[in-house]
Amino acid sequence: MTPVVLSLGLALLCLLRAEAEDLGAAGLDKSKIAGKWHIIALASNSESYLRKQDQLKMAMATIAVLGDGDLKVSFAILTPKGCKKLESIYKPSGVPGEYYSSDRGNKTAQVVDTDGRTYAVIFASRVKDGKTFHMLKLYSRTREASPQITALFKKLAREKSFTDKMIKMLPSQEECSLDEAAYRARVTLCLCFSLIYLVTVLGNLLIVTLIWLDAHLHSPMYFFLGHVSFMDICYSSVMLPKILGDSFSLQKTISFAGCIMQIYFFLCFGGSECMLLAAMAYDQYLAICHPLHYSVLMSKRRCHCLVAISWRSGSFSSLIQALLTARLPFCGSNMIDHLFCEMPFLLKASCSPNAPLDKVALYALAGTIAMGFFLLTVMSYVHIIRAVLQKGAGMRRAFATCTSHLTVVSLFFGAGAVAYLVPHSSGSKEMDEVIGLLYAVVTPMLNPVIYSLRNSEVKGAIRRALRREVLQMSTKGAGIAAEPPLPSQRQGCRSQ
């Protein structure tokens, strides 16, 4: 595949140079042909081309006019193995409108037709193993040519004895960058996403482990927090590995089924976390406002029921939204202008005549769930703040234990509101991506940091875990059997 692609690429370059010469012969400034071109169509009698015809896609080339009138062409084509780049120097052959290059074999190219601004049709020939192969290429300044230019290319191809089977309109794909700085940016982006994902997984895994092992954290609040941390691991794993792979890949593709599955799990974990955050706020409300009845109102059984309801509600609502999204027709472009599959961007790409109604239905379902749990959280904190203001300094110390949860709630619901309530057409693509990363990637990473730095009980659990490790290592080195850890002493719920 690679030799075929490279040979095609060289031929494309030859064609491109020839176009420049023709423009010069026509009295136009050669500098007008400098810059980037898209190779959007071709026709050839090459056997290797005919075998690989269905695999070929749009490529790009950049022309620079040298001081002596030669043309320096940098050509790039996207292959399954990555971005293949070539560079050649083309010289005038002496025939008006024709260029030649001796790089990697003798080739000639001549302009067949051009308007000197937006397109050029170039005919190239190459002799290999005693056989002469011909190629006709359509170059365009944009990714799409007008119907008139496309028809002109096909007409010229038939005049050159190319059959319809030999003519190929190349499908669009991501540009294969010719800039090394772009490659370095991809590497930097990949490293950043890798670090974020590592911090997210390890940080939330630390919280889950501490809650599981430390008896001081066996209370409803931390029982809920353990599930939230597990959801954050799953939540970020839905899209971060894919984003991580795409940061190095030039072919950012995902199957339709994979896209719908990504939407389903993204909404499932996000919706479940909404309810768990509301349950944690309710727990804080009971602990501060009804401390005497806390152990009865927030029993172990009720804790498990709330967690089960949160998982089931998130799964059910996301299933409905994913199925409704999957039923939308997509008859136009299959490009999703975002880092990952997300419902608003699929709605934007849909060509359904009922798109506004579909959008209202999906947003109403998602908004009802999110807004309902948000209002429950707000109501809990309204009662907490009222109790703190009425009962004085003692309650203020108790309210200090809520700051970590309040910070996480503000980040989660605030970023989600900006992402879904701000019209995407009102901002740039870069802004949409930043907002998407904020609530889908950054928030799960910050949650364990917030609970570790702002929660004295979690910090105490970390210190105790470190002391136990040091003690076990020291006693093991001295040959002394370490005492087993204390069994769980609190199976119920805490009061504050």
Residue pairs with C-beta under 8 A, 6 or more apart in sequence:
1 52
1 55
1 79
1 80
2 79
2 81
2 84
4 48
4 49
4 51
4 52
5 52
5 56
5 77
5 79
5 84
6 84
6 86
6 104
7 48
7 126
8 42
8 44
8 46
8 49
8 56
8 77
8 135
9 59
9 75
9 77
9 84
9 86
10 75
10 86
10 88
10 101
10 103
10 104
10 105
10 107
11 44
11 107
11 109
11 124
11 126
11 135
11 137
12 39
12 42
12 59
12 61
12 75
12 124
12 135
12 137
13 61
13 73
13 75
13 86
13 88
13 90
13 101
14 88
14 90
14 99
14 100
14 101
14 107
14 108
14 109
14 122
14 124
14 126
15 109
15 120
15 122
15 123
15 124
15 135
15 137
15 139
16 37
16 39
16 61
16 63
16 71
16 73
16 75
16 109
16 120
16 122
16 137
16 139
17 63
17 71
17 73
17 88
17 90
17 99
17 101
17 109
18 90
18 97
18 98
18 99
18 108
18 109
18 110
18 111
18 122
18 123
18 124
19 33
19 111
19 114
19 120
19 122
19 139
20 30
20 33
20 63
20 65
20 71
20 99
21 71
21 92
21 96
21 97
21 98
21 99
21 111
22 96
22 97
22 110
22 111
22 114
22 120
23 30
23 32
23 33
23 111
23 114
23 116
23 120
24 30
24 69
25 96
25 97
26 116
28 116
30 65
30 69
31 65
32 116
32 117
33 63
33 65
33 116
33 120
34 63
34 64
34 65
35 62
35 63
35 141
36 60
36 61
36 62
36 141
37 60
37 61
37 62
37 63
37 120
37 139
37 140
37 141
38 58
38 59
38 60
38 139
38 140
38 141
38 142
38 143
39 58
39 59
39 60
39 61
39 137
39 138
39 139
39 170
40 58
40 138
40 139
40 140
40 143
40 144
40 145
40 169
40 170
41 137
41 138
41 145
41 150
41 153
41 167
41 168
41 169
41 170
42 49
42 56
42 135
42 136
42 137
42 138
42 167
42 168
42 170
43 135
43 136
43 157
43 160
43 162
43 166
43 167
43 168
44 50
44 133
44 134
44 135
44 136
44 162
44 166
45 133
45 134
45 162
45 166
46 133
46 135
49 56
49 135
49 166
50 165
50 166
53 168
56 168
56 170
57 78
57 170
57 171
57 172
57 173
58 143
58 170
58 171
58 172
58 173
59 75
59 76
59 77
59 78
59 170
59 176
60 75
60 76
60 77
60 175
60 176
60 178
61 73
61 74
61 75
61 76
61 139
62 73
62 74
62 75
62 178
63 71
63 72
63 73
64 71
64 72
64 73
64 74
65 71
65 72
66 72
66 89
69 92
70 89
70 90
70 91
70 92
71 89
71 90
71 99
72 87
72 88
72 89
73 87
73 88
73 89
73 90
74 85
74 86
74 87
74 178
75 85
75 86
75 87
75 88
76 83
76 84
76 85
76 86
76 175
76 176
76 177
76 178
77 83
77 84
77 176
78 84
78 173
78 174
78 176
78 250
78 251
80 251
82 250
83 176
83 177
83 250
84 176
85 176
85 178
88 101
88 103
88 104
89 101
89 103
90 99
90 100
90 101
90 109
91 99
91 100
91 101
92 98
92 99
93 99
93 100
93 108
95 110
97 110
97 111
98 108
98 109
98 110
99 108
99 109
99 110
100 106
100 107
100 108
100 109
101 107
105 126
105 127
105 128
106 126
106 127
107 124
107 125
107 126
108 124
108 125
108 126
109 122
109 123
109 124
109 125
110 122
110 123
110 124
111 120
111 121
111 122
111 123
112 121
112 122
112 123
112 136
112 156
112 160
113 120
113 121
113 152
113 156
114 120
114 121
117 141
118 140
118 141
118 142
118 149
119 138
119 139
119 140
119 141
119 145
119 149
120 138
120 139
121 136
121 137
121 138
121 139
121 152
121 153
121 156
122 136
122 137
122 139
123 134
123 135
123 136
123 160
124 134
124 135
124 136
124 137
125 132
125 133
125 134
125 135
126 132
126 133
126 135
127 133
134 160
134 162
136 153
136 156
136 157
136 160
136 162
138 145
138 149
138 150
138 153
140 149
143 172
144 172
145 153
150 169
154 167
157 166
157 167
158 164
173 251
174 250
174 251
174 252
176 250
177 183
186 247
186 248
187 248
189 247
190 244
190 247
190 248
193 240
193 243
193 244
193 247
193 441
194 244
196 240
196 441
196 442
196 445
197 236
197 240
197 241
197 244
199 445
200 232
200 233
200 236
200 240
200 441
200 444
200 445
200 448
201 233
201 236
201 237
203 445
203 447
203 448
203 449
203 452
204 229
204 230
204 232
204 233
204 444
204 447
204 448
205 229
205 233
206 448
206 452
206 462
207 225
207 226
207 229
207 448
207 451
207 452
207 458
208 226
208 229
208 230
210 217
210 458
210 461
210 462
210 465
211 217
211 218
211 222
211 223
211 225
211 226
211 229
211 461
212 226
213 465
213 485
214 461
214 464
214 465
215 486
215 487
215 488
215 489
215 490
216 457
216 460
216 461
216 464
216 490
217 457
217 458
217 461
218 488
218 489
218 490
218 491
219 490
219 492
219 493
219 494
220 283
220 298
220 303
220 493
220 494
221 280
221 283
221 284
221 287
221 405
221 494
222 457
223 303
223 307
224 276
224 279
224 280
224 283
224 303
224 306
224 307
225 280
225 451
227 276
227 307
227 310
228 273
228 276
228 277
228 280
228 447
229 447
229 448
231 269
231 272
231 273
231 276
232 273
232 443
232 444
232 447
232 448
233 444
234 265
234 269
235 266
235 269
235 270
235 273
235 440
235 444
236 440
236 441
236 444
236 445
238 262
238 265
238 266
238 269
239 262
239 266
239 339
239 340
239 440
239 441
240 441
242 254
242 262
242 340
243 339
243 340
243 441
246 252
246 339
254 262
254 341
256 326
256 330
258 341
259 336
259 341
259 346
260 322
260 325
260 326
260 341
261 322
262 340
262 341
263 318
263 321
263 322
263 325
263 341
263 342
263 343
263 346
264 318
264 319
264 321
264 322
265 318
266 318
266 340
266 341
266 342
266 440
267 314
267 317
267 318
267 321
267 322
267 343
267 366
268 314
268 315
268 318
268 319
269 314
270 314
270 318
270 416
271 313
271 314
271 317
271 318
271 366
271 369
271 370
272 310
272 311
272 313
272 314
272 315
273 310
273 314
273 412
274 314
274 369
274 370
274 373
274 374
274 412
274 413
275 306
275 309
275 310
275 313
275 314
275 373
276 306
276 307
276 310
277 373
277 377
277 405
277 408
277 409
277 412
278 373
278 374
278 376
278 377
278 380
279 306
279 307
279 310
280 405
281 376
281 377
281 380
281 381
281 405
281 409
282 376
282 380
283 298
283 493
284 380
284 381
284 384
284 401
284 402
284 405
285 380
285 381
285 383
285 384
286 293
286 294
286 297
286 298
287 294
287 298
287 398
287 493
287 494
287 495
287 496
288 384
288 387
288 388
288 395
288 398
288 399
288 402
288 496
289 383
289 384
289 387
290 297
291 495
291 496
294 493
294 494
294 495
295 492
295 493
295 495
298 493
299 492
299 493
300 491
300 492
300 493
303 493
313 369
317 365
317 366
317 369
320 365
321 343
321 362
321 365
321 366
324 358
324 361
324 362
325 343
325 346
325 347
325 362
328 346
328 347
328 350
328 352
328 355
328 358
329 350
329 351
329 352
330 346
330 349
330 350
330 351
331 351
332 349
332 351
333 349
334 349
335 349
336 345
336 346
336 349
337 345
337 348
337 429
337 432
338 345
338 432
338 433
338 436
339 433
339 436
339 437
340 436
340 440
342 436
343 362
343 366
344 420
344 424
345 424
347 355
347 358
347 359
347 362
348 424
350 358
352 358
363 420
366 420
367 420
370 413
370 416
374 413
377 409
377 413
381 402
381 406
384 399
384 402
385 399
387 395
388 395
388 396
388 398
388 399
398 496
401 455
401 456
401 457
401 496
403 454
404 450
404 451
404 454
404 455
407 450
407 454
408 443
408 446
408 447
408 450
408 451
411 439
411 443
411 446
411 447
412 439
412 443
415 435
415 438
415 439
415 442
415 443
416 439
418 435
418 438
418 439
419 435
419 436
419 438
419 439
422 435
424 432
427 435
451 458
452 458
452 459
452 462
453 459
468 485
471 482
472 482
475 481
475 482
476 482
